């Protein structure tokens, strides 16, 4: 049953990508035909081109996240991928609003704008139509995948709670690759197209943030307080940088809705990341370390259970099983009793 819903979910996502990518490529190509009537508006054309390219990057990134979720049977990541479908629909709706604004200004050639507006409506409508089946399939997958946590950490409620918290933090770090690392690359590209000074600063921040995300995951694995503190400092610096870049790109007379949405979501995600980082740090030294071993280039071992002696997939790609479970003694006792019962028969 899980295999059936896995194939269905992957098919829905691939179908959405096959619809969205060709439409976005056509839209991006048509941007060159807008031909603004004023020279100053050429910067706006560059901005539109960059945001369409970023929509393409987002769809590819979301497909990667879906494949990662299905490979590792991560219920949290599967649910997040479903939510990101809604984000895609919102992104498409904002594209429609931006194009409609440009048409109303009467400062661009109307035909390519109107053609792109129709394509953006088709794109947004298609993604919205896929929302209902996607949400249902996500629900079924979450039911099939979520039960495995007990098999890994046992029945101890405190360990389960801490394990779930680390799973959430690991997922947030993956999401931050788009909302922290790539947004700085986005700002850097906007600076290059506009010819503004200091465009290298967002590029450096992107590299530092990427390093911080790996450092954060390693800090949880090692239960290292100083590594987590370094990560928190990087996150605070990112909030300051992101707020400054958002202020630079905000024009009260002509608000750029996509940048406002992307930048605001990025800052919000960083705050959520900080909250989970602090919560994870508070659990250091409480017995979770054997369950959360992680290495960037390390090999993952399959989980073998005393009950079935078969391999199962981890609920999170980054959490490596150590061969220890809280109730392993109880399981061994049950197995022994079963063998005695069979012998007596």
C-alpha positions in Angstrom: 0.0 0.0 0.0 2.8 2.4 0.9 4.5 1.6 -2.4 1.2 2.5 -4.2 0.9 5.9 -2.5 4.6 6.6 -3.0 4.3 6.1 -6.8 1.1 8.2 -6.8 2.8 11.1 -5.0 5.9 11.0 -7.2 3.7 10.9 -10.3 1.7 14.0 -9.1 4.9 16.0 -8.4 6.5 15.0 -11.7 3.3 15.8 -13.5 3.3 19.3 -12.0 6.9 19.8 -12.9 6.2 18.7 -16.5 3.5 21.3 -16.7 5.2 24.1 -14.9 8.7 24.0 -16.4 7.7 24.3 -20.1 5.3 27.1 -19.3 7.9 29.0 -17.2 10.5 28.6 -19.9 8.1 30.1 -22.5 7.2 33.0 -20.0 10.9 33.7 -19.4 11.6 33.8 -23.2 8.6 36.1 -23.7 9.9 38.6 -21.2 12.5 39.7 -23.8 9.6 41.0 -25.9 8.1 43.4 -23.3 10.1 46.3 -24.8 9.6 49.0 -22.2 8.9 52.4 -23.6 11.2 54.1 -21.0 14.9 53.2 -20.6 14.6 53.1 -16.8 12.1 50.3 -17.0 14.7 47.9 -18.4 15.7 47.1 -14.8 12.1 45.9 -14.1 12.4 43.5 -17.1 15.6 42.0 -15.6 13.8 41.6 -12.3 10.9 39.7 -13.9 13.4 37.5 -15.8 15.2 36.6 -12.5 12.0 35.9 -10.6 10.8 33.5 -13.4 14.1 31.7 -13.3 13.8 31.4 -9.5 10.4 29.9 -9.9 12.0 27.3 -12.2 14.7 26.7 -9.5 12.0 26.3 -6.9 10.2 23.6 -8.8 13.4 21.7 -9.4 14.4 22.1 -5.7 10.9 20.9 -4.6 11.3 17.8 -6.8 14.6 17.0 -5.1 12.9 17.3 -1.7 10.1 15.0 -2.8 12.6 12.3 -4.0 14.6 12.7 -0.8 11.4 12.2 1.3 10.3 9.1 -0.6 13.7 7.5 -0.6 14.1 7.8 3.2 10.4 7.5 4.1 10.4 10.8 6.0 6.8 11.6 6.9 7.7 15.1 8.0 9.4 15.9 4.6 6.4 14.4 2.7 4.0 16.7 4.6 6.3 19.6 3.9 6.4 18.8 0.2 2.6 18.9 0.1 2.6 22.4 1.8 5.2 23.6 -0.8 2.7 22.8 -3.5 0.5 25.5 -1.9 3.6 27.8 -2.0 4.0 27.1 -5.7 0.3 28.1 -6.3 0.9 31.3 -4.3 4.1 32.1 -6.3 2.1 31.6 -9.5 -0.7 33.9 -8.3 1.9 36.6 -7.4 3.3 36.3 -11.0 -0.2 37.0 -12.3 -0.5 40.1 -10.1 2.9 41.4 -11.2 2.1 40.9 -14.9 -1.4 42.6 -14.5 0.3 45.6 -12.8 2.7 45.9 -15.8 -0.2 45.8 -18.2 -2.0 48.6 -16.3 1.0 50.9 -16.5 0.7 51.1 -20.3 4.5 51.3 -20.5 5.2 48.0 -22.1 4.2 46.2 -25.3 0.8 44.6 -24.5 0.8 41.5 -26.6 3.6 39.5 -24.9 2.4 40.7 -21.5 -1.2 39.5 -22.1 0.1 36.2 -23.6 2.2 35.6 -20.5 -0.7 36.5 -18.2 -2.7 33.7 -19.9 0.1 31.3 -19.4 0.5 32.3 -15.7 -3.2 31.7 -15.2 -2.9 28.3 -16.7 0.1 27.5 -14.6 -1.5 28.7 -11.3 -4.8 26.9 -12.2 -3.0 23.6 -12.9 -1.0 23.7 -9.6 -4.2 24.6 -7.7 -6.1 21.7 -9.3 -3.4 19.3 -8.2 -3.6 20.5 -4.6 -6.5 18.3 -3.5 -5.1 15.0 -4.7 -1.7 15.9 -3.5 -2.9 16.7 0.0 -4.8 13.4 0.2 -1.8 11.3 -1.0 0.4 13.2 1.5 -2.1 12.2 4.3 -1.9 8.5 3.3 1.9 8.5 3.1 2.2 10.2 6.5 0.0 7.4 8.0 2.2 4.7 6.4 5.6 6.3 7.3 4.9 7.7 10.7 4.7 4.4 12.6 8.4 3.6 12.2 9.6 6.0 14.9 8.8 3.5 17.6 10.8 0.8 15.8 13.9 3.0 16.1 13.8 4.6 19.5 11.5 2.3 21.5 8.6 3.2 23.8 10.3 5.8 26.0 8.2 9.0 25.5 11.0 11.4 26.3 13.3 9.9 23.8 10.5 9.9 21.2 9.9 13.6 21.8 13.5 14.5 21.5 13.9 12.3 18.4 10.9 14.1 16.8 12.4 17.5 17.6 15.7 16.6 15.9 13.7 15.3 12.9 12.0 18.6 12.6 15.2 20.5 12.9 16.9 18.4 10.2 13.9 19.1 7.9 14.1 22.8 8.6 17.8 22.8 7.6 16.9 21.3 4.3 14.2 23.9 3.7 16.7 26.6 4.6 18.8 25.8 1.6 16.1 27.5 -0.5 15.0 30.2 2.0 18.5 31.2 3.2 21.2 30.1 0.8 19.4 30.6 -2.5 17.8 33.8 -1.5 21.2 35.4 -1.0 22.1 34.1 -4.5 18.9 35.7 -5.7 19.8 39.0 -4.2 23.3 38.7 -5.7 21.9 38.1 -9.2 19.6 41.1 -8.8 22.6 43.2 -7.9 24.5 42.0 -10.9 21.7 42.7 -13.3 21.2 46.2 -11.8 24.9 47.0 -11.8 24.8 47.9 -8.1 27.9 48.0 -5.9 28.7 45.4 -3.2 26.9 42.6 -5.0 29.5 40.2 -3.6 28.2 40.6 0.0 25.1 38.4 -0.5 27.3 35.8 -2.3 29.6 35.6 0.7 26.6 35.4 3.0 25.2 32.5 0.9 28.5 30.5 1.4 28.6 31.3 5.1 25.0 30.3 5.6 25.5 27.0 3.7 28.4 26.2 5.9 26.3 27.0 9.0 23.5 24.6 7.9 26.0 21.7 7.7 27.6 22.8 11.0 24.2 22.8 12.7 23.5 19.3 11.7 26.9 18.2 12.9 26.4 20.0 16.2 23.3 18.0 16.9 25.1 14.7 16.1 28.0 15.6 18.3 25.9 17.4 20.9 28.4 20.2 20.7 27.3 23.5 22.4 30.0 25.6 20.8 29.1 24.5 17.3 25.5 25.2 17.9 26.4 28.7 19.2 28.4 29.4 16.0 25.3 28.4 14.0 23.1 30.6 16.0 25.4 33.6 15.5 25.4 32.9 11.7 21.5 32.8 11.8 21.3 36.2 13.6 23.7 37.7 11.1 21.6 36.3 8.3 18.4 38.0 9.7 20.2 41.3 9.7 21.5 40.8 6.2 18.2 39.6 4.8 16.3 42.5 6.4 18.8 45.0 4.9 18.5 43.4 1.4 14.7 43.4 1.7 14.7 47.1 2.6 17.0 47.9 -0.3 14.6 46.1 -2.7 11.4 47.6 -1.4 9.9 50.5 -3.3 6.8 52.0 -1.5 5.6 53.4 -4.8 5.9 50.2 -6.7 6.0 47.2 -4.3 7.6 44.0 -5.6 5.3 41.4 -4.1 7.3 38.4 -4.9 10.4 39.8 -3.3 8.4 40.9 -0.3 6.9 37.4 0.0 10.2 35.6 -0.5 12.2 37.9 1.8 9.6 37.9 4.6 9.2 34.1 4.4 13.0 33.8 4.6 13.2 35.9 7.8 10.3 33.9 9.3 12.0 30.6 8.5 15.2 31.8 10.1 13.4 32.7 13.3 11.8 29.2 13.3 15.2 27.7 12.7 16.6 29.6 15.7 13.8 28.4 18.0 14.4 24.7 17.0 18.1 25.1 17.3 17.8 26.3 20.9 15.3 23.6 21.7 17.7 20.9 20.4 20.6 22.4 22.3 18.6 22.2 25.5 18.3 18.4 25.0 22.0 17.8 24.7 23.3 15.2 27.2 19.8 13.7 27.8 20.4 10.3 26.1 19.5 11.1 22.5 23.0 11.0 21.0 23.1 7.3 20.1 20.1 7.8 17.8 21.2 10.9 15.8 24.7 10.0 14.5 25.3 11.9 11.2 28.2 12.3 8.9 28.3 14.3 5.6 30.2 11.5 3.8 29.4 8.6 6.1 27.6 5.5 5.0 24.2 4.7 6.5 23.6 1.3 8.0 20.3 -0.5 7.5 18.1 -0.9 10.6 17.6 -4.5 11.7 15.0 -5.3 14.2 14.9 -8.4 16.5 11.3 -9.0 15.4 11.7 -9.4 11.7 15.4 -9.4 11.1 14.8 -7.3 8.0 16.0 -3.9 6.9 13.7 -1.0 7.0 14.2 2.6 6.0 14.9 5.4 8.4 12.3 8.0 9.0 14.9 10.7 8.3 17.9 10.5 5.9 20.3 12.0 8.4 19.5 9.9 11.4 21.7 6.8 11.6 20.6 3.8 13.6 23.0 2.6 16.2 21.6 -0.9 16.9 20.3 0.0 20.3 16.6 0.3 21.3 15.0 1.2 24.6 12.9 -2.0 24.7 15.4 -4.4 23.1 15.4 -6.6 26.2 11.7 -6.9 26.1 11.7 -7.8 22.4 14.3 -10.5 23.0 12.3 -11.9 25.9 9.2 -12.1 23.6 11.2 -13.9 21.0 12.5 -16.4 23.5 9.1 -17.1 24.8 7.8 -17.7 21.2 10.6 -20.2 20.5 9.7 -22.1 23.8 6.1 -22.2 22.8 6.9 -23.5 19.3 9.1 -26.2 20.8 6.4 -27.3 23.2 4.0 -27.7 20.3 
